[in-house]
Amino acid sequence: MCDEKTVQMEQSNDDLRFGIDFLLNRALASSIKQDLQRPEYLTKKKPRTSFNKQQIAVLEDCFISHKYLASEQRKKLADFLYMTDTQVKTWFQNRRTKWRRMECEQGTSSVVHQGVETIERTE
């Protein structure tokens, strides 16, 4: 009798465990499915901004004469090119990085200090 009761309790516990595991797994699966469908879990990466040839030409011309722009200059240029101030600022930052990298590859280093540019040859 004791053995039958123990077997029934173990079987009942196994059924309960299976039931709970099943329910938890099902709930977890549906939770994950819902999470993947939520917009906040989708990629939030902003699409890359592409500039037209005229905008790039004007930006390059400005960069040749001024490696750095004051905020007022940047604002005027952004308005003229129908761009945001942040876009112009980022373009200049990226262009200066490219310029420095090209200078290093050519064996020269350029130092800009307080708006005065000097080029030093490295040999």
C-alpha positions in Angstrom: 0.0 0.0 0.0 2.8 2.3 0.9 4.5 1.4 -2.3 1.4 2.1 -4.4 1.0 5.4 -2.8 4.6 6.3 -3.4 4.4 5.3 -7.1 1.2 7.3 -7.5 2.8 10.4 -5.9 5.9 10.0 -8.1 3.8 9.6 -11.2 1.7 12.6 -10.1 4.9 14.7 -9.6 6.2 13.6 -13.0 3.0 14.6 -14.6 3.0 17.9 -12.8 6.6 18.6 -13.7 5.9 17.7 -17.3 2.9 20.0 -17.3 4.8 22.9 -15.7 7.7 22.5 -18.1 5.4 22.3 -21.0 3.5 25.4 -19.9 6.7 27.3 -19.2 8.3 26.4 -22.5 5.1 27.3 -24.4 4.8 30.6 -22.5 8.5 31.3 -23.2 8.1 30.5 -26.9 5.1 32.7 -27.3 6.8 35.5 -25.3 9.9 35.3 -27.6 7.6 35.3 -30.6 5.8 38.4 -29.3 9.1 40.1 -28.5 10.4 39.5 -32.0 7.3 41.1 -33.4 7.7 44.3 -31.3 9.1 47.3 -33.1 11.6 48.1 -30.3 13.3 44.7 -30.9 13.7 45.3 -34.6 16.9 47.0 -35.8 16.9 50.7 -35.1 19.8 51.5 -37.4 19.2 54.6 -39.3 19.6 54.3 -43.1 22.8 55.8 -44.5 22.4 59.3 -45.8 23.5 59.8 -49.4 24.5 63.2 -50.7 24.1 64.2 -54.3 27.1 65.2 -56.4 26.5 68.9 -56.1 26.4 68.7 -52.3 29.6 66.7 -52.2 31.4 69.1 -54.6 30.5 72.1 -52.4 31.5 70.3 -49.3 34.8 69.3 -50.8 35.5 72.8 -52.0 34.8 74.2 -48.5 37.0 71.5 -47.0 39.9 72.4 -49.2 39.9 75.9 -47.9 38.7 75.3 -44.3 39.3 72.0 -42.5 37.2 73.2 -39.6 34.0 75.3 -39.7 32.6 77.6 -37.0 29.1 76.8 -36.0 27.7 79.8 -37.9 29.6 78.8 -41.1 28.3 75.3 -40.7 24.7 76.5 -40.2 24.9 78.6 -43.4 26.4 75.8 -45.4 23.8 73.3 -44.2 21.0 75.7 -45.1 22.5 76.3 -48.5 22.9 72.6 -49.2 19.5 71.7 -47.8 21.2 69.5 -45.1 21.1 69.5 -41.4 23.8 71.1 -39.3 24.6 67.6 -37.9 25.0 66.2 -41.4 27.5 68.9 -42.3 29.3 68.4 -39.0 29.5 64.7 -39.4 30.6 65.0 -43.0 33.5 67.3 -42.0 34.5 65.0 -39.1 34.6 62.0 -41.5 36.4 63.9 -44.2 39.1 65.1 -41.7 39.6 61.4 -40.6 40.0 60.4 -44.3 42.3 63.3 -44.9 44.5 62.3 -41.9 44.6 58.7 -43.0 45.6 59.7 -46.5 48.3 62.0 -45.1 49.7 59.1 -43.1 49.7 56.8 -46.1 51.7 59.4 -48.1 54.3 59.7 -45.4 53.4 63.1 -44.1 51.7 64.2 -41.0 49.8 67.3 -40.7 49.4 69.1 -37.4 46.6 71.6 -37.0 47.0 73.9 -34.0 44.7 76.8 -33.3 43.7 77.0 -37.0 47.3 77.1 -38.2 48.3 74.1 -40.3 51.8 72.9 -40.6 53.0 69.9 -42.5 56.0 67.9 -41.2 57.8 65.3 -43.3 58.5 62.0 -41.7 61.3 59.9 -43.1 
